[in-house]
């Protein structure tokens, strides 16, 4: 006997993240009310989303969004409260941050493109999640930042590293040391997000961006993403990686078809 629509909806309501495939785009909607606080269940769901996207060659882009007011407001406050209440708390919290680092690193290095649609607050670990994505589009009304220093902490799930790589040490020190929280427009001006616009227009633009990007060949996008990442790693030879990727793409059937079509049009 198949589950009723009501039972399916109830089961989905218990999930911290729900997946929906739209063509070559896999939409991952965070839905851990009230603020999508990060915990092990949500991190496991993120890994599962990446498993599905990477396994399916028909998926080119993972689109992260939220169906609650916040995009993601960081670590679970109840967990933090418990951790500060017992002697083993610092070790437990550090272990969670390590698991956040692992999940965000996987998101950053995935062969699929990743887009974060930030409609509300993206603070602390929530913004570290967005920073691990390739592209970020934010509502002008969003609240974005790494305010941990105000609590005597630091953004340890990759925030100090990715923000410095993205915006340089000057901006990173301003925002992290000052525990500064920006709106979407300010974040765009400083390079934290690539696009910012009124919240009412956000979903339509994010969907259009996802569809436009996902229409490109997955292999070419993955190779370009890897070469861009190589430019930030002194241990890697980005020029050599460009040559290897170029050679491999010349052999790739979709590339050969696209180039042949282009040459045919040019000859006409």
N, C-alpha and C positions, 0 to 999 in steps of 0.2 A: 504494500500500500504506500503510495507516494505521500510525502509530507504535505500538509495543507499550506496554502499561501501564508496563512497567519503564523503557522509554526516556523516556516522559512524566515519570515520577517522577524520573529522573535529571536531566532538563532542568530541572524545577522546583527541584531541590535546588541548582542553580547560580544561581537568582534571589535577589537580596537582599530582594525583597519580592514576596509572592504575593497575588493578589486573588481574592476570592470574593464573589459577590453573593448576599445573603439578603433577598429582597424589596426594600424601599427602602433597605436598608443595604448599602454596599460595605465589606467587611472587608479591610483591608490589613495583612497579617501580615509583620512584619520578621523576616528569617531569615538574617541575615549573621552566622553564628557566628564567634567565641564571644560577642561582646557587642554586635552590631549597630553596629559603629563606622561613623561617617559618612564617606563618600567620594563621589566623583562618580557612581559607579554607583548608590548608594543614593539620592542626590538626584535622579538621572534617573528612577529608579523611582517616587519620590514625585511628580514632575511627571506621569508617565504615569498614576498613580492619579488625580490631580486631573483630568487630561484626560478620563479615562473617566467620572468622577463628574459633571463639569460638562456633558459632552456628553449624558448620558442623563437626561432629565427624570424618569425613574422612580426615580432615586437621590436621596435626601434627606440622607443622612448617611454620612460616611466614618469608619469605626471603625479606628483605628490600634492595633495590639497586637503582641506578640512571641511567637515560639515558642521562644525561648531564655531563659536565666535572667534576663538583663538586659532592660530595655525598650530602652535605648540609652545606651551609656556614653560618648558624645561622639565627638570627632574620632579618626581612625585613628592609632594610636600609631606604626605603621611610617612613615606619611607624615610625622608630626611629627618623627620621628627623622631622616628624610631631609632635611627642610626645615632642621633645625638643623645639618646637616652641611655645607652649602654656602652660598656667598655669595648665591645667588638664592633661598634658602629663605624668608626673610621675605616676599618678594613672592609666592611660590607659596602660602604659607600664608594670607596676606591675601586672595589671590584666591579660595581655597577658602572662607574665611569669608564673603566677599562673595556667593558662590554659595549658601551656606547661608542668608544673610539673604534672598536673593531667593526661595528655595524656601519659607522659613518665612513670609515676607510673603504669598506667594501662598496658602499654607494658611490664614493668618489672615483674608484678605479673600475667600476663596472663597464663592460663594453657597450651597454645601452646608454643613451643620453638620459639625463635626469633634469626635470624641471620642477621647481618649488613654486607653488602659487600661494602667496602669503596674504591672506585676507584680513588677518587680525594679529594679535600679539605673537611675535616670534622672539622669545627671550631666553637667555641662557642656553641650556641644552637644545631648546627648540630652534634657536638661530644657528647653533652649531650643526644641527641637522640640515638646515637650509644651506649653510655654507658648503656642505659636502656635495651639494647638487651642482650640476654644470651651469644651470641658468636659474635666475630668480626673478619673478615678477611680483610686485607688491602693490597693495592698495595704498593710496596716499594717506589713508587714515590709520594704517597699521602702526604698531609699536615694535621697534626692532632694536636689539642690542644685547650686550653681554654685561649685565649688571652685577656679576658675582662679587666684584671687589667691595661693593657696598656692604656685603655680608661677611667680609674677611676671607673670601674664597677667591678662586680664579676659574676661568672657563677651561676646564681640563679635558674636555672631550674633543679636543682639536681646535678650539676657538683661538688660542694664542697663535697657533701655527697658520691656520688657514686665513685668518683675517690679516695677518702680517703679509702673507704671500699675495693676498688679493689687493690690499690697499697700501702696503708699505708700513714701516715701523712707526712713522709719525702719526698716521691716522689710527693705527692699532693701539698705540699708547694713549692717544686722546680718548678713544672709546672704552678701552678695557680699564685703564687706570682711573679714568673719571667715571666709570660705571654709567656711561651716557646712553640714554635711550632716545632713538630718533623716530621720526615718522617716515613714511615711505618715500616722500619727496627728498628729504634730507639724505636718506640712505642711498637713493639713486645718485644724488650729487656727489657723494663720497665714493661711489663705485661698489657699495655693498650689494645692490641689486641692479639688474640691467634695465628694468622698466618699472615705472610707477605711474599709477593712474587712479582715478576715483574708484572706490570699491564697487560701485554700480556697474562699471565697465570691466572689472577685473576678470570675471569668469569667461566672458566672451573672448577677451584677448588671450588669456592663457590657453584656452582650447584651440584658438586659431594658430598660436605659436606652436603648440604641440603637434597639430596636424601638419603644419608646414614643414617642421623639422623632421617629423617621422616619415615624410614622403621621400626623403633622400635615402640612398642605399646604406644599410646598416654597417656594412664592412668599411665603407669609406669614412663614415662618421666615427666609428670605433677607432680606426687607425689615426684619424686626425686628432681625436681626443687624447690618445696615448702619446702622440708626438708633442702636443701642447703640454701635457704633464711632464714630459721629459725635459722641457725647457726650464722647469723649476727644480730639477734634481741634478745636482752637480756630479753625481755618480753615473749618470746616463749620458750617452752621446746622442743627442737629439737629431743631429744631422745624419748619422748612420741609421737611426731608426726611420727617418724620413725615406732614405733610399730603400731600405728593406720593405717598408710598407708600400712604397711606390711600385716596386717590382712585383709584389704580391697582388696588388690591385690590378696591374696590367693583365694578370692571368685570371682575374675574377670574372666569371661569365656576365653578371649584371653590368659590370663596368665596361666590358667589351661591347655589350649591346648598346649602352648609352653613348659611348664614344662613336660607335659605328653610325648610330642615328644622327649624332651631331655632325659628323663629317659628311654624311649624305645630304643633310640640309644645307651645309655650307657650300657644297659643290653645286647645288641647284641654284 
